[in-house]
Amino acid sequence: MLLSFSKRHLYQRWRSYILKSSSIYTSSRTFCKTTFKGVSREISNSIYEHSIQPQTSISLETLMQTGRGEFLKKTYKNLDDTEITEREATEKVLQQVAGFLRRELPIRLAHRIQDLDGVPYMKDMPSVLAVKQLYTQSFLEISEMEDKITNSELESQLAWLVETIYNRHSKVLVQMARGA
């Protein structure tokens, strides 16, 4: 346990050092020193701002509890057990999960984009550029969604988008393995 903590701690310090050395700070807003290849400075800034946020770790137990609706009261403070039906609970669980994905996926995609951009000899390979472009496209599509998932329609739109992204990314592993 101590070993894994110290590895994680060293990785976080290393990543923090790398991120600080690759950016400049002006006023209260952080800007990228360099833009990511193939995207504007504005998009690069957005990717950078998401990449400095930590990814949320989540356990299988937490996923199961969320699926059973055990955390609904945390999200919906004014929720009373007597006034909610099973169907409403299911819709609220879906909205809660969609809200988590809406917040978390751009952060995770930004981390992958930055990781791919930081690999010295591979970052200019066509396969790596293609994968980075896929991640950037997915990042932008999710970022364009509403910030808060407040109804079934928004949840359905996000579900459709995540499925589309999943299908689009299905060949990434093979593409990266080719390396061409």
N, C-alpha and C positions, 0 to 999 in steps of 0.2 A: 504494500500500500504506500509506504513512504517513497519507494523507488518510483512508482507511477506518478505520485504527486510532484516529485522533484523534476522528472522528465517534462511533465506538463508545465511546471513553473518555468523551467529553462526555455521551453518552446515559446511560451507566452512572452518572456522577456526578450528573446531573440526576435520574435515577430514584431513586438513593440519597437525595438531598436531599428529594425529594417523599415517599418512604416514611418517612423519619425525621420529617418535619414533620407527617405525618398519623397518628402513633402515639405512645403513651406507653410508657415502659419502667418496669416495676416488678420488682424482684428480678431473677431470671434469665429470666423469661418475658415475651414480648412480647405486648401486647394491642392490638387495634384501638381507636382512639378512637371511631369510629362503626361501626355494624353495616351490613352490606350490606342493601339494601332487600329485604324478603321472607324473610330468614333470621335464625335466632337468633344471639345473640352467640357461642355456642360454635362454630357453623358459620363465622361471620365470622372468628373467631380462627384456625380451621383453614385457611380460604382465605388469610388474611393470612400465616400461617406458611409455607404453600407458595409464595405469591407472592414472598416475599423470597429464596427459593432461586433460584439461576441456572438457566436452561434449559441442557440439555446440547446442545452443537452436535455434529452428527454428519455425516460426509461420505458420499457414495455409495460411496467405496472402503471405508470402515469397514463400511457396511451389507453390501457384497458379501463382505468377509472374514468377517463374522459369519455370514452365510448359508452360507458354505463350511465353517464350523466352526473357523476359524483361531484363535478366541479362547476355545475351550472350556477350554484349560488354565489360563487366567486365572480363570475362574469356578469350575472344578472342579479344585482343586489336586492332588488325589490320583488324577487320571485318567492312565492309562497307555495308550499307543497300541495295545499288543498285546491288551488285554483289552476293547476296545470294538468293537461291531459297527456296521455302517452305520445300521441301524435305531435303535440306542441313540444314536448320534451325532446323528441327525436329531431324536430326541426331546429330547436335551439342548440342541441349537441352539434348538428351539422354546421350551423352558423359559427359556433364556437371553434370548431376544428378549422373551418374555412378562414376565420379571422387569424388563427395561429399561422396557417400556411401563408396567408397574405403578408403577414409581418416577417415570417422566417425565410421564405424562399428567396426574396431579393438579397437578403444577407448572405445566405449560403451560395447563391450564384455569384455574387460579388467576390466572395472569398475564392471561388474556383477561378474566376476571370483573373484575379490578381495573382493567384498561384501560377496559372499558365503563363502569364505575362512575365513572371519572375524567373522562369527556368532559362538559364543563359543560352544553351546551344539548341534548345528545342523550340523556343518561342517563335522562330521564323519559319518553322517547318509548315508546309501546306496543311497537313492533317491537324496540327495543333491550332493553326489560325482558323481552320474551319470549325473546330470544336469551340474555340473561344467566341467565334461569331455566333454559333448556336446559343451559347450561354448568354451572350450579350442580348440577342434577340429575345430570349425568354425573360431575362431581367427586365427589359423595357416593357414587354407585354404585361408582366405581373405588376410592375410599377404603375402602369396606366390604370389599373383597376382602382375602384373606390378604396379608401384607406380602411374603412370599417364595413364589415359584412353585417348588415342589419336586417336583411330579409332573405326569404327563400330564393328570390330571383337573382340576387347578387351571389348567393351561395352556388346556385346552378351555373351561373356564368363562370365563376372561379373553378368549379369542378370540371366544366368543359375545357377551360384553358389549361388546367393542370393535366388533363388527359391528353390534350393536343401536344403539350410540352413533353410529356412522358413518351409519346409515340415518336416525336421528333428526335428525342435523345436516345432512343433505343439502340442505335448503332454506334454510339460514341465509343464504347469500349473497343469494338473492332476497328474503328477508324483510328483511335490512338495507338492500337497495337501495330497497325500497318506502318505508321510512322513516315509515310511518304507524302 
